[in-house]
Amino acid sequence: QVQLVESGGGLVQAGGSLRLSCTASIRTVSTYAMGWFRQAPGNERKFVASIIWGGGTAYYADSVKGRFTISRDNAKSTVYLQMNSLKPEDTAVYYCASMTAVAGTGRHEWNYWGQGTQVTVSS
């Protein structure tokens, strides 16, 4: 059974910083990538950032590039999202996700999701 647990959300002023953490119970050898998504009220869930587990290559949405940094700790099976220069539009529930192989196929998908952690940025 795979479980993802997020932490680090909270309320901050615009321009402030937060560091989100996500720890996975899945064996890291089964993980292709881990990432972060966010969903604001009344909106769709959107991609924020991801990192290839083995190689460490990172990808970012244009809206957060230069402000957010994703990183990983292989030994702890943990992915982090360092969020700097936060803006009110960053307010959302942030979800951690794990990309693993789909059983019976040769493809990888975002198969596992955490419960989410609230990030609120005041102006």
N, C-alpha and C positions, 0 to 999 in steps of 0.2 A: 504494500500500500504506500502510495506517494503522498506526502503532505508538505505543503509550503506554508511557512509562518512568517508574516511580515511584522516589522516593528519600526518605530522611529517617527511616526507621524505626529502631527501636533499643530498648534497655532503659532504663527510667526508673523512679524511685520514685514512689509515689502522691503526687499533688499537683504533680508536675513537668509539664514541657511538651515537646512535640515539634512540628516543622513538617514536614509532608509536601509533596513537590513532584511534579508529574506534567507531563511535556512531551510534546506530541503532534506527530507528523509531518504530520498531516492539515492541509489548508488551513483556516484559521479561518473562512473564508466558508462552509464546508460544515458547521460545527459549530453546533448549536442550543443544546446545554448540555453541561457536563461535571460529573462528580460523583464522590463517594467512597462505596464500600460496604465492609463488613467481614464477615469470616467467622471465627468461633471454632471450634476443633476440635469435631467432632460436631454442628455447628449449620448452619443455612442462612445463605446470604449475605443481609445486611440493608443497607438504605439508611442512609446516614449524613448526607450533605449533597449539594446540587447547586447550580449557579449557571447562570443563563441567560447565554449568552455575549455576546449583543448588549447586553442591558439591564442585566445585573448582578444581577437579582433572585435572592436566595438562599433556599434551603429547608433545613430541618434536621429530623432525627429528634428526638423529644421527649427521648430519652435523652442527647443531646449539646447541646441548645439552651442557650445561655448560657455554654458552655464551649469549644465549637469555633467557628471562623470560617473560612468558605471564601472565597477570593478568586481573582482571575485577573489575568494580565498578557497582554493581547492581542498585544502586539508579540513576546513570547517564546513564544506559544502554550502557556502554562503555567498550571496551576491549582494552588492551594496549599490546605492544610488546617492551620490553626494550632490545635493541641490544647493547651488549658490545663486545669489542675486535673484531671489524669488520674487515673482510678480503675482498680483491678484488673480490673473488668468491661469496660474498654475494650480489654483484651488481645485481639488478633485479627490476622489478615492483612488489610491494607487494600488495596483495589483501586481504581484509577482507571478511570473509564469515560467514554466520549464518546457523546453522543446526536447522531445524524445522520439524514438522510432515508433511508428505505428505498426502494431503487430500484424503480421501477414502481408506487409507491404514493404517497399524499399524507401518509403518517405518518412520525413520527420515533420511533426506538427506541435503546436502549443497545446499539449495534452493536459497539463496540470496547472492549477491556479490556486493562489492563496485567497484568503477571505477579504483582503484589502485593508488598507490603513488610511485614515483621513488626513489630508494635508489641507490646511486652511491658511491663506495668506491675506492679511488685512492691508488696506491701503494707508 
